[in-house]
Amino acid sequence: MIDVATGSVGSHVPAALREEGVAEEISIAFGLGRSDSGSWSLDLETAPQLVAPSLRPGERKQVPALHFVISGTDTVPLANRWLVAELRVRQHLPGVEAGFLNSYACAVDNLRGPTDSSRHRASQMRENYSHIC
């Protein structure tokens, strides 16, 4: 179980874009990360939950209290997995094909604590976050 007590979500799109930079359907989900052929992948994801219907450029909104459950963990080697938060947004920007964009935040330690592989991943994240997360 993952309980989000409070938080905020904000747009870093320049305010000068006005309506052209509005983000929609901002949601968050969680899952478990695992090493995958020199990269990483995400599985056992929770259902996404809406945290804001829209954000204007430069706007910030409070995130309500949320509750997530990752199912199926009884058959997974948790010592080799880490928690991943996935932020998803539908973004329309000038010159960029409109669609959903995903951002990820990954725990440094594995679910059962630090291991040699999690320490190695943490050092690699500093160099190439998107490939190692």
SEVOLUM-76128 format. One line per 10 residues: number of its first residue (from 1); for each residue x, y, z of N, C-alpha, C. Coordinates in pm, 1 decimal, m for minus. Each point is the difference from the previous one (the first is absolute). Layout:
% SEVOLUM-76128
NUM	X:Y:Z:X:Y:Z:X:Y:Z  ...;
% end
This chain:
% SEVOLUM-76128
1	83.5:m118.0:0.0:m83.5:118.0:0.0:88.2:124.7:0.0  m46.6:99.0:m69.1:67.6:128.6:m5.5:m103.9:105.7:30.5  24.4:77.6:103.4:m89.0:110.3:34.3:71.7:131.2:m24.1  m58.6:83.4:m82.2:50.7:134.5:m24.3:m83.3:92.0:88.0  63.7:59.0:100.4:m72.5:84.5:94.4:m24.9:138.9:m57.2  100.6:56.4:m62.7:m12.6:134.8:m55.4:110.4:20.5:m103.2  m12.7:100.8:m77.9:100.9:32.7:m99.8:m51.9:107.5:m92.8  78.5:28.1:m101.2:m43.3:96.4:m100.3:55.4:m41.6:m135.1  m64.2:48.1:m102.7:42.9:m23.4:m137.0:m0.5:135.8:m68.4  103.8:24.3:m79.7:9.4:130.9:m63.3:47.7:m9.5:m143.2;
11	m34.3:100.2:m76.6:42.6:9.0:m138.8:122.9:90.2:m9.1  101.4:m48.5:m72.3:119.8:80.0:m24.0:1.9:53.8:m142.3  m113.9:m9.7:m66.9:m12.9:55.7:m134.7:m1.3:152.2:13.6  76.3:70.4:m83.4:3.9:146.5:10.5:m139.2:63.5:m11.0  m26.7:95.7:87.9:m130.6:66.8:4.1:m33.5:69.8:m131.3  100.8:36.6:m77.2:m23.3:69.5:m127.0:m78.0:m86.6:m99.0  m1.1:m131.8:18.1:m73.4:m87.3:m91.6:m150.3:1.2:23.9  m40.7:49.6:113.5:m142.3:11.4:35.9:m76.3:m127.4:m31.0  m107.7:8.9:m74.0:m86.5:m115.6:m26.7:68.8:m107.5:m84.4  103.7:39.3:m75.1:71.3:m99.7:m80.8:80.2:m97.4:86.3;
21	24.0:35.6:125.9:81.1:m83.9:87.1:m76.7:m68.7:111.4  m132.8:m3.2:m9.2:m81.0:m61.8:104.9:19.9:m151.8:m1.4  24.7:m55.5:117.8:10.4:m145.3:17.0:m135.1:m51.0:49.0  m37.1:m118.9:m43.5:m128.5:m57.9:39.2:20.2:m141.4:52.3  m97.9:m46.3:74.9:m3.5:m138.0:49.7:128.9:m39.8:71.3  39.5:77.1:100.0:121.3:m27.4:75.2:m30.2:m110.8:100.9  70.7:m111.0:m12.3:m26.1:m113.9:87.6:130.5:m56.3:53.8  m12.9:m77.6:107.2:114.9:m67.4:58.7:m36.4:m146.3:21.2  99.5:m85.5:m18.6:m13.3:m143.3:26.2:132.5:m46.5:57.9  0.1:m117.8:57.9:122.3:m58.0:54.6:17.2:m139.7:m55.8;
31	122.2:m47.2:1.4:29.7:m134.8:m44.4:134.8:m42.4:54.6  44.5:m116.4:m44.3:128.8:m52.5:42.4:96.5:1.1:m117.3  117.7:55.0:23.5:103.6:1.4:m101.6:83.5:m126.4:8.9  56.3:m38.6:m115.5:90.4:m115.3:m2.4:102.2:20.3:m110.7  117.4:m56.5:20.4:104.5:6.4:m102.3:m45.3:m78.2:m122.0  35.7:53.3:m118.7:m45.2:m61.5:m123.8:100.2:27.4:m111.7  90.9:m91.1:m23.8:97.3:8.2:m110.9:71.9:134.2:m6.9  65.6:40.4:107.2:76.5:124.2:0.7:m85.1:124.1:18.1  m128.2:m17.0:15.6:m91.2:111.7:22.9:m89.8:m38.9:116.8  m125.0:42.2:m2.9:m94.3:m36.3:105.0:m139.2:m4.7:m59.4;
41	m90.3:m66.0:69.7:m139.1:m1.3:m41.5:m88.1:7.8:124.6  m125.3:26.2:m22.7:m97.7:21.3:106.4:m110.1:m103.7:m15.0  m33.3:m66.9:110.6:m113.9:m90.8:m4.6:m74.9:3.9:132.5  m102.8:m79.9:8.9:m87.5:m3.5:117.5:m47.9:140.9:36.1  m47.0:70.7:m99.4:m43.3:139.0:19.9:m136.1:9.3:67.4  m17.3:106.7:77.5:m130.7:31.8:54.8:m82.7:67.9:m108.3  m126.4:11.1:24.1:m83.7:80.6:m88.9:38.8:146.5:20.5  7.1:78.4:m107.6:30.7:142.3:16.9:m115.9:72.7:67.3  34.1:103.8:75.2:m102.4:83.6:62.4:22.6:144.5:m42.4  m108.4:65.8:m34.2:4.9:138.7:m44.0:39.1:89.6:117.0;
51	100.7:84.5:m19.4:39.1:94.8:104.3:m38.4:143.3:m36.7  m22.0:24.8:m129.1:m48.1:131.4:m44.7:m58.0:m16.1:m140.4  m117.8:56.3:m25.3:m56.8:m10.7:m134.2:78.0:82.6:m102.5  59.4:110.7:45.3:79.4:82.8:m90.6:92.4:90.6:80.5  105.4:46.2:m66.0:94.4:96.1:57.3:37.3:100.2:m107.6  m19.1:125.8:30.2:45.4:104.6:m91.4:150.9:19.2:18.0  69.8:54.0:m99.3:143.2:23.9:15.0:29.6:77.7:128.7  95.0:m51.1:77.1:40.3:64.8:124.7:m90.3:m26.9:119.2  m111.7:m67.0:m19.8:m95.3:m24.3:108.0:43.6:m118.5:86.1  m34.7:4.8:128.0:26.8:m108.1:95.0:m129.8:m32.3:73.2;
61	m27.4:m130.3:18.1:m119.9:m42.9:72.3:38.3:m100.7:106.7  m76.9:m1.1:107.7:19.3:m97.0:107.0:m50.8:m136.2:m45.2  70.0:m104.5:40.0:m41.4:m137.5:m27.8:m80.0:m49.4:119.9  m117.2:m56.9:m24.3:m79.6:m50.7:112.0:62.2:m127.3:57.5  m47.8:m41.2:116.1:43.5:m127.2:57.0:m40.9:m113.0:m94.3  91.8:m91.5:m26.8:m24.5:m110.0:m94.0:46.9:m131.4:60.8  m60.0:m108.7:m43.1:33.5:m133.7:48.5:20.4:m91.7:m120.8  112.7:m69.2:m3.6:33.3:m89.9:m110.2:32.7:m138.4:55.5  m30.9:m103.1:m77.5:34.6:m136.6:37.7:67.4:m66.8:m119.8  120.1:m52.4:23.1:69.3:m78.1:m102.1:m32.5:m146.6:26.2;
71	m67.1:m63.1:m94.7:m40.6:m140.6:15.0:102.1:m92.8:m63.9  0.4:m125.3:45.0:84.1:m101.5:m61.1:141.3:m6.2:52.2  27.5:65.1:110.9:137.4:4.0:50.9:41.9:m129.8:68.8  m94.3:m89.1:26.9:33.6:m124.0:70.1:83.6:m95.7:m84.4  6.6:20.2:m131.4:77.1:m88.9:m87.9:123.6:68.9:m58.4  34.7:117.1:53.1:108.4:80.6:m55.8:115.4:7.7:100.7  124.4:m11.5:m46.8:114.2:14.8:91.5:19.8:147.8:36.7  m63.4:43.7:107.1:m0.9:141.9:37.2:138.6:56.1:29.2  92.6:m85.1:39.1:135.6:47.9:28.2:66.4:56.3:m125.5  m50.0:m40.5:m118.1:58.0:47.1:m126.5:m83.6:107.8:m68.0;
81	m101.2:50.0:66.3:m90.1:100.3:m59.3:5.3:129.2:78.6  m44.7:109.8:m65.0:m4.5:130.4:65.1:m130.0:69.1:m36.9  m39.4:94.2:84.2:m123.6:74.2:m20.9:19.9:107.3:m106.4  m97.6:10.9:m89.7:2.7:99.4:m107.5:m132.1:76.5:1.8  8.4:131.4:m4.5:m118.5:84.6:m16.9:m2.8:45.4:m145.5  m117.0:m8.1:m60.8:m16.8:40.4:m139.9:m99.1:115.6:m5.8  46.8:113.7:m47.4:m85.5:116.8:m19.9:m31.9:7.1:m147.9  m128.9:7.5:m32.2:m43.7:1.2:m140.2:m82.1:125.7:m24.5  21.2:62.2:m115.6:m69.4:123.6:m33.8:m24.1:4.3:m150.9  m115.4:51.0:m37.9:m25.2:25.1:m142.5:39.4:143.9:m26.7;
91	100.0:16.6:m83.5:59.1:131.7:m21.3:m11.9:41.6:m145.9  m33.5:125.6:m20.1:m3.1:59.4:m133.8:99.4:115.6:1.3  106.3:m12.5:m78.1:99.6:106.3:m9.2:24.4:33.7:m146.2  22.4:126.2:m30.0:27.8:38.3:m138.8:122.5:m74.3:m53.8  m13.9:m60.0:m116.9:111.0:m68.1:m64.0:25.9:m141.2:49.8  m80.8:m47.6:93.6:16.5:m135.7:54.2:m130.0:m75.2:m22.1  11.9:m123.9:m46.5:m119.8:m79.9:m22.3:m75.1:m17.5:132.1  m127.1:32.5:0.1:m81.3:m8.8:121.6:m16.4:m145.0:41.6  m6.1:m21.1:128.4:m21.4:m134.2:50.8:38.5:m9.8:145.9  0.2:m122.0:50.1:34.7:m22.0:139.4:151.0:m5.0:16.7;
101	46.5:62.2:106.9:140.5:m3.3:38.5:8.6:m64.0:137.9  95.8:m88.1:18.9:20.2:m65.8:128.2:134.3:41.2:58.0  2.3:24.8:130.0:123.3:26.2:75.2:5.1:m98.6:114.6  121.1:m39.0:37.3:16.2:m101.1:103.6:91.7:49.7:111.1  m31.1:m40.5:121.4:86.3:23.2:115.4:22.2:m135.7:65.1  125.6:m36.2:19.5:33.5:m133.2:50.5:69.0:7.2:134.9  m34.2:m95.0:85.4:67.2:m12.1:129.7:144.6:m42.0:m22.1  88.0:49.6:82.5:141.1:m35.4:m9.5:22.8:m142.0:51.5  m62.0:m35.6:112.1:17.2:m133.2:58.1:m107.5:m95.4:m50.3  31.4:m127.6:1.5:m99.0:m102.1:m33.2:m101.2:m10.6:113.2;
111	m109.2:m67.2:m24.7:m108.9:m7.7:97.6:41.8:m62.6:132.1  94.0:m93.3:m1.6:45.8:m64.4:122.9:126.4:65.4:55.3  34.9:117.9:m52.9:117.7:71.6:48.3:110.4:3.7:m104.1  108.5:68.0:34.2:110.1:12.7:m96.2:68.8:m133.6:m27.4  39.4:m18.0:m124.0:75.0:m117.6:m42.9:113.8:48.6:m88.6  90.6:m89.3:m36.4:106.8:39.1:m92.2:m59.6:51.9:m130.7  m105.9:m67.4:m48.8:m59.5:43.3:m127.1:m71.4:134.9:14.3  m63.2:26.6:114.9:m67.4:129.6:16.5:102.5:112.5:13.9  112.8:m27.7:66.3:105.9:101.9:10.6:58.6:29.9:m137.5  18.1:m104.2:m81.8:49.8:20.7:m136.4:m102.0:80.2:m81.3;
121	m128.6:m36.4:12.1:m104.9:73.4:m72.5:m1.4:146.0:42.6  13.9:27.3:130.1:0.2:138.1:49.9:114.5:80.2:m61.0  117.2:m61.4:m10.2:112.4:73.6:m60.2:m23.7:22.8:m148.6  m60.6:m96.3:m67.4:m30.5:14.6:m142.4:m110.7:101.8:m24.7  m95.0:10.5:93.6:m110.2:96.4:m15.0:53.5:142.4:m6.2  106.7:27.0:72.0:57.7:134.5:m1.9:55.3:35.4:m137.4  42.2:m101.7:m77.2:57.4:23.4:m130.7:m100.4:m5.5:m113.5  m100.0:m87.5:11.5:m92.5:m22.0:m111.3:m136.2:m42.4:52.6  m69.5:90.6:65.8:m121.8:m32.1:74.4:m105.8:m72.7:m81.6  m26.8:47.6:m120.7:m111.3:m56.2:m77.2:25.2:m144.6:m42.6;
131	124.8:m41.6:m11.3:28.7:m136.9:m40.4:14.8:m94.1:118.5  23.5:54.5:117.5:31.6:m83.2:116.2:m111.0:1.0:103.4  m77.7:103.5:7.8:m102.2:20.3:102.5:m40.1:m128.5:66.4;
% end
